[in-house]
Amino acid sequence: MTKQLPIGIQSNGIKHAHADSMPSIDTRFAMVREAGVFDYVDKTPDTHEIAEFEKASEKYGLPVRCGGWFYVFGRDETLLKKNLETAKQLGSLDHNTQIMAYKEDGQLVSDEEVIEFYEAALEYGEQLGVRPCLEVHCNMWSEDFRRVEAVGKLAEARGLTYCLTLDHSHVIFKIDNPEEQEIFDIRGDVESGKLILDPFTDGSVCKAWIDAGWVGHCHARSTVPNNPRNLDAVDDQGRHGRGIQYPFAPPAPGIYHSPWDPVQLEPWKEVVRQLMTYHAHHDDSALGQISTEFIPALDYGEGCRYSLFEQGIACASWMRETWNGIISS
């Protein structure tokens, strides 16, 4: 039997321009079904939305295969359990688990505390049949990419199965981006070659995580090296978003705030190819699925005039073509 790789879409990306209102839940599922390139929807809905998600999922034959949330260590353990229970109710298999870099007291969460939170998530998730996956993500403990392997080794030393959500947009946009590399002080290791961000260079950090067999889930939102800041939106202090989203398909003239160059997407695409190749050739691959995630938040696509949904469709179509090429070669 040919190995499968389901491709879905994160629900916040099922809309067009940022200024457009979010479609109803039923309309979102109808849009996804009509697009014809997605296998599922990715979402942890609010409590009052669960019944609507269940109804739309059944109506359109689209499972809510996975979801996710962000958590503060020492504050959100009860919320984690609630969200895992929601995942079970919806039939989800994976829960993307983001642990914020800082605790409520302003202290950086330690590797041991990440493991403590993760182990509790694993134990409760196992009871429910839902697998937690720790996400590589900005503003989380894992934005210091050096910690991802360190925590993995701690987890495995405890006999835990270490499972990541790979969102490599957060790695790619820091390439050739000294300002971003100053965050969590990785610039020195990048410049010395101790930490390799470029996926075309041997020893790259994403390839190391993939080859360790740690990637269980993936978020696909394209970025480019030294990604432009999001010039379409500012925060309450007048600062532009960090810029962790780049159109996958060419935007119409005047729609995107910066020049668009498809060649710049190749490093991001290369990580997808590496992940798919690993999955295709390893029977024990942990990868469950890949979700497109073009979203309207400040550091991503807030203020965008291009269609988030159409970008997701273009990305999913490319991933299907790429996957089919890998498994048929």
C-alpha positions as CSV (number, residue, x, y, z in Angstrom):
1,M,0.0,0.0,0.0
2,T,1.3,3.5,-0.9
3,K,2.2,5.5,2.2
4,Q,-0.2,8.3,2.9
5,L,0.6,11.9,3.9
6,P,-2.6,13.8,4.7
7,I,-2.5,17.6,3.9
8,G,-4.9,20.0,5.7
9,I,-5.4,23.6,6.5
10,Q,-5.4,25.5,9.8
11,S,-8.9,27.1,10.2
12,N,-7.7,30.6,10.7
13,G,-6.3,30.5,7.2
14,I,-9.7,29.8,5.6
15,K,-10.4,33.4,4.7
16,H,-9.3,35.8,2.0
17,A,-7.9,39.3,2.8
18,H,-7.4,40.3,6.4
19,A,-10.1,43.0,6.1
20,D,-12.6,40.3,5.2
21,S,-14.7,38.9,8.0
22,M,-14.1,35.3,9.0
23,P,-16.6,33.0,7.3
24,S,-18.9,30.9,9.3
25,I,-17.8,27.5,10.4
26,D,-20.1,25.8,7.8
27,T,-18.8,28.1,5.1
28,R,-15.2,27.4,6.0
29,F,-15.7,23.7,5.7
30,A,-17.5,24.2,2.4
31,M,-14.6,26.2,1.1
32,V,-12.1,23.5,2.0
33,R,-14.2,20.8,0.5
34,E,-14.7,22.8,-2.7
35,A,-11.0,23.5,-3.0
36,G,-10.4,19.8,-3.4
37,V,-6.8,19.7,-2.2
38,F,-7.2,19.3,1.6
39,D,-7.8,16.1,3.6
40,Y,-8.8,17.7,6.9
41,V,-9.2,20.9,9.0
42,D,-6.7,21.8,11.8
43,K,-8.3,23.5,14.8
44,T,-8.9,23.5,18.5
45,P,-12.2,25.4,18.6
46,D,-13.6,27.3,21.6
47,T,-16.1,25.4,23.7
48,H,-19.1,27.2,22.1
49,E,-17.9,26.2,18.6
50,I,-17.3,22.5,19.2
51,A,-20.8,21.3,18.2
52,E,-20.7,23.4,14.9
53,F,-17.3,21.9,14.1
54,E,-18.6,18.4,14.7
55,K,-21.6,19.1,12.5
56,A,-19.6,20.7,9.6
57,S,-17.0,17.9,9.8
58,E,-19.6,15.3,9.3
59,K,-21.5,17.2,6.7
60,Y,-18.5,17.8,4.4
61,G,-16.5,14.6,5.2
62,L,-13.5,16.6,6.5
63,P,-12.1,15.4,9.8
64,V,-10.7,17.8,12.4
65,R,-7.5,15.7,12.4
66,C,-5.5,18.0,14.7
67,G,-5.5,21.3,16.5
68,G,-3.3,23.3,18.9
69,W,-2.9,25.9,21.5
70,F,-0.3,27.9,23.5
71,Y,0.4,27.5,27.2
72,V,2.3,29.2,30.0
73,F,4.0,26.7,32.3
74,G,2.6,26.7,35.8
75,R,-0.7,28.4,34.7
76,D,-2.3,26.5,31.9
77,E,-2.1,22.8,32.8
78,T,-5.9,22.7,33.3
79,L,-6.4,24.4,29.9
80,L,-4.1,21.8,28.3
81,K,-6.3,19.0,29.7
82,K,-9.5,20.7,28.5
83,N,-8.0,21.1,25.0
84,L,-6.9,17.5,24.8
85,E,-10.4,16.5,25.8
86,T,-11.8,18.7,23.0
87,A,-9.4,17.0,20.6
88,K,-10.7,13.6,21.6
89,Q,-14.3,14.7,21.2
90,L,-13.5,15.9,17.7
91,G,-11.6,12.7,16.8
92,S,-8.3,14.6,16.5
93,L,-5.0,12.6,16.5
94,D,-2.5,15.3,17.4
95,H,-2.4,18.4,19.5
96,N,0.1,21.0,18.6
97,T,1.5,22.1,22.0
98,Q,3.2,25.5,22.2
99,I,4.9,26.3,25.5
100,M,5.6,30.0,26.0
101,A,9.2,31.0,26.5
102,Y,8.5,32.9,29.7
103,K,6.5,32.1,32.8
104,E,4.1,34.5,34.5
105,D,6.8,35.7,36.8
106,G,8.9,36.7,33.8
107,Q,11.4,33.9,34.2
108,L,12.5,31.8,31.2
109,V,11.0,28.4,31.3
110,S,13.7,25.8,31.9
111,D,14.4,22.6,29.9
112,E,13.3,20.6,32.9
113,E,10.0,22.5,33.1
114,V,9.3,22.0,29.4
115,I,9.8,18.3,30.0
116,E,7.6,18.3,33.0
117,F,4.8,20.0,31.0
118,Y,5.3,17.7,28.1
119,E,5.3,14.5,30.2
120,A,2.0,15.5,31.8
121,A,0.6,16.1,28.3
122,L,1.8,12.8,27.1
123,E,0.3,10.9,30.0
124,Y,-3.1,12.6,29.7
125,G,-3.0,12.5,25.9
126,E,-2.3,8.7,25.9
127,Q,-5.4,8.2,28.0
128,L,-7.5,10.0,25.4
129,G,-5.7,8.8,22.2
130,V,-4.3,12.2,21.4
131,R,-0.6,12.8,20.8
132,P,0.9,16.1,22.0
133,C,3.6,17.6,19.7
134,L,5.9,20.4,20.9
135,E,6.1,23.2,18.4
136,V,9.2,24.9,17.1
137,H,8.0,28.4,17.2
138,C,8.9,32.1,17.9
139,N,8.0,33.4,21.3
140,M,8.2,29.9,22.7
141,W,11.0,28.1,24.5
142,S,12.0,26.5,21.2
143,E,12.8,29.8,19.5
144,D,16.3,29.1,20.9
145,F,16.7,26.3,18.4
146,R,19.7,24.9,20.4
147,R,17.2,23.9,23.1
148,V,15.2,21.6,20.8
149,E,17.8,18.9,20.7
150,A,18.7,19.4,24.4
151,V,15.1,18.9,25.4
152,G,14.8,15.9,23.1
153,K,17.7,14.2,24.7
154,L,16.2,14.9,28.2
155,A,12.9,13.4,27.0
156,E,14.5,10.3,25.6
157,A,16.6,9.8,28.7
158,R,13.3,9.6,30.6
159,G,12.0,7.0,28.2
160,L,9.6,9.5,26.6
161,T,8.7,9.6,22.9
162,Y,9.8,13.1,21.8
163,C,7.4,14.5,19.2
164,L,7.7,17.9,17.5
165,T,5.6,20.1,15.4
166,L,8.0,21.5,12.8
167,D,7.1,25.0,11.7
168,H,10.3,25.8,9.8
169,S,9.1,29.2,8.7
170,H,10.4,30.3,12.2
171,V,13.9,29.0,11.2
172,I,14.0,30.1,7.6
173,F,13.1,33.8,8.2
174,K,16.1,34.1,10.6
175,I,18.6,33.2,7.8
176,D,20.7,36.3,6.9
177,N,18.7,38.2,9.6
178,P,21.1,39.4,12.3
179,E,18.4,41.3,14.1
180,E,16.3,38.2,14.5
181,Q,19.3,36.1,15.4
182,E,20.0,38.4,18.4
183,I,16.8,37.1,20.0
184,F,17.9,34.3,22.5
185,D,21.5,35.2,21.4
186,I,21.9,32.6,18.6
187,R,23.8,35.0,16.3
188,G,27.2,34.0,17.5
189,D,26.5,30.3,17.0
190,V,25.0,31.0,13.5
191,E,28.0,33.1,12.4
192,S,30.5,30.5,13.8
193,G,28.7,27.6,12.0
194,K,27.8,25.9,15.2
195,L,24.1,26.4,14.5
196,I,23.2,25.9,10.8
197,L,19.9,27.4,9.6
198,D,20.4,27.0,5.9
199,P,18.8,23.6,4.8
200,F,21.1,23.4,1.8
201,T,24.1,23.1,4.2
202,D,25.1,19.8,5.8
203,G,24.3,19.7,9.5
204,S,21.3,22.1,9.2
205,V,19.1,22.2,12.3
206,C,15.8,21.3,10.6
207,K,17.4,18.3,8.9
208,A,18.8,17.1,12.2
209,W,15.4,17.2,13.8
210,I,13.9,15.3,10.8
211,D,16.6,12.7,10.8
212,A,16.2,12.1,14.5
213,G,12.7,11.0,13.7
214,W,11.2,13.6,16.0
215,V,8.7,15.4,13.6
216,G,5.1,14.2,14.2
217,H,3.3,17.2,12.8
218,C,4.2,20.1,10.4
219,H,2.9,23.5,9.8
220,A,3.4,24.8,6.3
221,R,3.6,28.6,6.0
222,S,6.2,29.8,3.6
223,T,8.9,32.3,4.5
224,V,12.2,33.4,2.9
225,P,15.7,34.3,4.3
226,N,15.6,37.7,6.0
227,N,11.9,37.8,5.4
228,P,10.5,41.3,5.1
229,R,8.8,42.6,8.2
230,N,5.0,42.8,7.9
231,L,4.7,46.4,6.7
232,D,0.9,46.1,6.5
233,A,0.4,46.1,10.2
234,V,1.8,47.6,13.5
235,D,1.4,46.8,17.1
236,D,0.2,49.3,19.8
237,Q,3.7,50.8,19.9
238,G,3.9,51.4,16.2
239,R,6.2,48.5,15.4
240,H,5.7,46.4,12.3
241,G,5.1,42.7,12.6
242,R,8.2,40.5,12.7
243,G,7.5,39.0,9.2
244,I,7.1,35.3,9.4
245,Q,4.9,34.8,6.3
246,Y,5.7,35.3,2.6
247,P,3.3,34.6,-0.2
248,F,3.8,31.1,-1.7
249,A,2.1,32.1,-5.0
250,P,2.7,35.4,-6.8
251,P,0.5,38.1,-5.4
252,A,-1.2,40.5,-7.8
253,P,0.7,43.7,-8.5
254,G,0.5,46.2,-5.7
255,I,-1.0,43.6,-3.3
256,Y,2.0,42.6,-1.3
257,H,4.1,45.2,0.5
258,S,7.5,44.0,-0.7
259,P,9.0,42.7,-3.9
260,W,8.2,39.0,-4.5
261,D,10.8,36.6,-5.8
262,P,9.9,32.8,-6.1
263,V,13.6,31.8,-6.0
264,Q,13.7,33.0,-2.4
265,L,11.2,30.3,-1.4
266,E,13.7,27.5,-2.2
267,P,15.2,27.1,1.3
268,W,11.6,26.8,2.8
269,K,10.7,24.3,0.1
270,E,13.8,22.3,0.7
271,V,12.9,21.5,4.3
272,V,9.5,20.3,3.1
273,R,11.2,18.0,0.6
274,Q,13.6,16.7,3.3
275,L,10.7,16.0,5.6
276,M,8.7,14.2,2.9
277,T,11.7,12.2,1.8
278,Y,12.3,11.0,5.3
279,H,8.7,10.1,5.7
280,A,8.6,8.2,2.4
281,H,11.7,6.1,3.2
282,H,11.2,5.3,6.9
283,D,8.5,2.9,8.0
284,D,8.7,4.2,11.5
285,S,8.3,7.9,10.6
286,A,6.3,9.7,13.2
287,L,4.9,12.3,10.7
288,G,1.1,12.2,10.8
289,Q,0.2,15.1,8.5
290,I,1.0,18.6,7.3
291,S,-1.2,21.6,7.8
292,T,-0.9,24.8,5.7
293,E,-1.0,27.8,8.0
294,F,-1.2,31.2,6.2
295,I,-2.7,33.3,9.0
296,P,-3.7,37.0,9.6
297,A,-1.9,37.7,12.9
298,L,0.5,40.6,13.4
299,D,3.8,38.8,12.7
300,Y,2.3,37.0,9.8
301,G,-0.4,38.3,7.5
302,E,-2.3,41.0,9.4
303,G,-3.4,43.7,7.0
304,C,-2.8,41.5,4.0
305,R,-4.6,42.2,0.8
306,Y,-3.8,38.8,-0.8
307,S,-6.0,35.8,-0.1
308,L,-4.8,33.7,2.8
309,F,-7.0,30.8,1.6
310,E,-5.7,30.9,-2.0
311,Q,-2.1,30.9,-0.7
312,G,-3.0,27.8,1.3
313,I,-4.4,26.1,-1.8
314,A,-1.3,26.9,-3.8
315,C,1.0,25.6,-1.1
316,A,-1.1,22.4,-0.6
317,S,-1.2,21.8,-4.4
318,W,2.6,22.1,-4.6
319,M,3.1,19.8,-1.6
320,R,0.8,17.1,-3.1
321,E,2.7,17.3,-6.4
322,T,6.0,17.1,-4.5
323,W,4.9,14.2,-2.3
324,N,3.6,12.3,-5.3
325,G,6.9,12.8,-7.1
326,I,8.8,11.5,-4.1
327,I,6.8,8.4,-3.5
328,S,6.8,7.5,-7.2
329,S,10.5,7.9,-7.8
